[in-house]
């Protein structure tokens, strides 16, 4: 099969995994496992697996001067990103999580302007404004009791902001080293930072692992192995054949996939009934974010086209 087609299938698969992850993880938290303890399991297993692959197949040397940047990207891309994501997911609906996460490309544009001094065109500025209105409106809207939380939405937004900052800071490292090298070091440092969180040890001590039914262990395995380790590998493969902007565009599928899995899992009885978390109001805000990101992507495309024409 054509490698480009395989790359797109890999991106679709990893975003499908993310869509299912939002709902399955909520089926574990907080009754069986706290969010910070969940992240401890997720990061420790993934860090071990990446170290194993790195030692067996990569073994790329890293300059000592780059270790501080790798530590910082590990802090934002693994520790803060995942801790805020799961603590937010525990409080708010999976639907809100899927919508807020689509604001990441908008945050990357803003952060790139301040950190990398990348120019923001008028079209990008309009896109940032429209998308920001959608994201802010979602976090400020009236909540459905039992489904939504303003604090949870804020945590998810901080997660998106942290990951956006990670994407900006990691650019120089990705151009210098192999992706597997950067990701391995990120998870090593990220795991160290996660261990410094007091909530991790409190929640691990409170968890009764012997009382976990089989379905809960399967959900934990899916989140740890599927939505973390496997998705990173799929993304590394895809980025060999498509641009980061193409890879990032697949994040727009997550709210749709969350809605699909909400209906499917509720029907199968795998999760609680989260249908009340879906509303026309949320879908309208999601469309605002989509429009904003489309305008930003369109502006980037026109900029690249003009640059090629000048050459």
N, C-alpha and C positions, 0 to 999 in steps of 0.2 A: 504494500500500500504506500502511496505517496507520503513522504515524511511531513509535508505541510499539513495534509489532512490528519495525520496522526497527532500532530501538534495541537490542532484545533479540537480534536477529540479528547486529548489529554486535558486541555483547559476546560472543556465542558464537563468532563468527569470530576475534576478537582472542585469546580464550583458547585456541582451536584452534591458532592461529599460535604462541602461547607453548608449547603442549604439543609441537608439532613442533620448535620452536626448541631445546628442551633436548637433543634427540637429534641434530639436524643439526649443532649447534655442537660437540658432542663428536666428531663425525666429522672436524672440522677441527683440533681441539686434541689434543695438542700437536705432532703430527707435521708439520703444515704451518704453523701459526701459534700463537704463545703467547697466553694469555688476555688479558694486558694490551695486547698489540699489537692483538688482535682488538677490544678495547674502544676503542682509539684510532681504528680505522677506523669502528667503529659510531658513536661520538660525533661525530667530525668531519663525516661525511657527513650525519648527522641534524641537527646544529647548522646546517650550511650550508643544508639544505632548509627548516628552520624559519625561519631568518633571511630567506630568499627569500620565503616565504609572508607573513611578518610585514611586510616592506617593501612587498609588492605589495597586501596586502589589509587589514592591521590598522593599523599605524602609531600605536599607542596610546602616549601619553607616560607615563613612570614617574617618580614622585617620587624625588628623590635620596636621601631618608631611607629608602626601601625597598630600595635597592641592597644593603646589608649582609644583609638577610633573604633576598633573592633569591640572594645568593652562598652563604649557609648552606644554603638549600634545594637549590641546585645541587650543593653538596658532598655532601649526604646522599642526594638524590634521583637524581643522575646519576653522580657520580664514585665515591664509596664503594660505593654500591648496585651499580653495574655491575661494578666491579673485583672486589669480593668474590664477586659472583654467578658470574662466569666463572672466577675462580681456584678457586672451590669446585666448579663444574661439571666442571672439568678432572680433579679428584681423586675425586669421588664419583659415584654413579649418578644418571641423570636421574630415576629413580623417587624417590629420596630428596629430590632438589631439589623435585619437584612436591609432595611431602607437606609438607616443611618450609615451603614458601612459603604454605601454607594457614594457618599460624600468624600471618600478618600482621595480620588483624583483632583477634586476641587482644592482640598487642603494641600496637596502636593504642589499645585500651581502657586498658591499663596506662599508656602514655605520656601519654594525654589526662588521666588522673587526676593525674599529677605535674606536667604542664606547663600544661594548661588548667584544672585543678582541677575536672574533670567528675566527678560522683558515680558511684561504683560500687555498684550494688545487690547484694543477696545472690545473686540469680540470675546476675548478671554475674560475681561473685566465684567462684561454683561453676563457671561456664563457663570462666573463666580457669584455674582449678586443674586441671580435667579436660583441657583443651587443652594446658596446660603439661606435664602428665604424659606425654601422647602425644608431644609434641615432644622432651622431654628423653630419654624412653625410646628414641626412634628414633636420636638422636645417640649414645646410650650402648650400644646393642645390639651384639652380636657382628657382625662384618663378613664379607661374602663376599669373599675374596681376588680382586683384579682388578676388583671392582665398586664397593666402598664404601670410604670413608675417614672417620675421625672428624674429622680436620682439615678435609676438604672439607665435611662436614656443618656444622662450626662456622662456616666461611666463609659458607655459604649462610644460616645462621641470623643472622650479623652483617649480611648483605645484607638479610634480612627486617626486622631491627631498624632498620637504616638507612632502609629505605623506609617503615617505620611511623613513624619520627621525622619523615621528610619530609612524610608525609600530615598529621601534626599541625601542624607548623610552617607548612605552605603554606596552611592554611585561611584565615587573614586575607587573604592575597594573592589567593586565588581569589575571595573575596567582593568585593574591591576592583577587580581588573582582569579582563580577558577571559582565559580559559584559554590561548589561543594566546600572549598576551603573557607570561604567567608561565612557560610551558613553554619559549619561545624564550630568555628570559633564563636560565632554569635550565640549558639546554644550553650556552649560551655560557660561563657560569661553570663548569659541570661539566667542559667540555672543557679549560678553562684548568687546573683542578686535575688532570685526568688527565695532561696534558702534564708535570706536575711529578713524576710517578712515574718513577723510574729504570728500572724493569722495562720500561716502554713502549719506550724507545729501544733497550735491549738486545735485546728480542725482535724489534723491527722490523728491526734490523740483521742478526739471525740468519735472518730469513725470506727464502726464495728464491722470490719471487713468480713468476719466469719458469718455475718448475718445477710450478706449480699446474695440475693437470688441470682440464678443464672442469667436472666434477662438484663440485670443491672451490670454484671460483669461483661456481657456482650456489648452493652452501650459504652462502658468505659473503654473497652478494647477498640471499639470503632473510633471514639474520640482521640485516643492516644495514638493508635497506629494509622488509622485512616485519615482523620482530618488534620493531622500534624505531620507525621513522617511521610506518608504516601503523597500528600498534596504538595509538599516541598519538592519531592523527587519529580512529580509530574510537571511542576512549574519549571524546574531546571531543564527538563527535557524539552518542554515547549519553547523556552527562550532561545534554544539553539536554532530554531527555524522561524520564529515570529518576533516582532519588536515588542518591547515592554508595554507600549501603548496598546497594542492588540491584546496582549495578555491582560492588562488592566481593564480593558473594555468588558471582559466577561463578568466582572463584578456586578454589572447591571442585571444579570440573570438571577442573582441571589434572592431578591424579594419575591420574584415570580416562583422560583423553586421552593422557597419557604412556604408560600401559599399552597403549592401542590402537595408538599410533604405534610403540611398541617392537616389537610383533608384526608390524605392517605393514612397517616399514622393514627389519627383519631378514629378512623374507620376500623383499622386493625387492632386498636386498643393498646398500641405501643406507647402512647403518650397521653397526657391529659387532653381534654377537649379545649383547644386554644382558638376555636373558631371566632370567639368573641373579640379576639385581638385584631381581626380584619375588619376594616371599615372603608367606605368610599372616601372619607376624609384623608385617611392614610395613603390611599392609592393616589389621590390628587397631589399630596406632598411628594410622593415618590416620583410622579411625573415631572414635577418642578425640578427635582434633583436631576432626573434624566436629561431634561432639556438643558440645564446648566452644564452638565458634563459633555453633552453633545456639542454645544457651542465651543467649549474649551478644546475638545478633540478636533473640531472643524478648524479652529484657529491654528492649532499645531500643524495640521495637515497642510494648510495654505502657506504657513511659514516654511515648511520643508520644501514645498513645491517651488516657492520663490527662490529659495537657496539653491536648488538644483538648476533652475533656469539661469541664474547668474553664473553658474559654473559652465 
